[in-house]
């Protein structure tokens, strides 16, 4: 998890999608 680097955007390679807003 790159939450520490991108707290606003979470990039998960497992789902190959970018989750922003959390």
N, C-alpha and C positions, 0 to 999 in steps of 0.2 A: 504493500500500500504506500502511495506517495502522498499521504494525507499531510505529513509534516512539511513537504515541499509545496504541495498545492492543496491547502485547506479548503479552498472554494471549489476546486475542480478535482474530481477523483477519476483517475484513468485506470481502468481495469483491463488488462490484456486478455483475461479469460473470456470476457464478453465482447472484447474489441469495440468498446464504446466509451464515450467520455460522459461521466455523470457530474453535472455542474449544478450548484444550488445547495449542496449539502455542506 
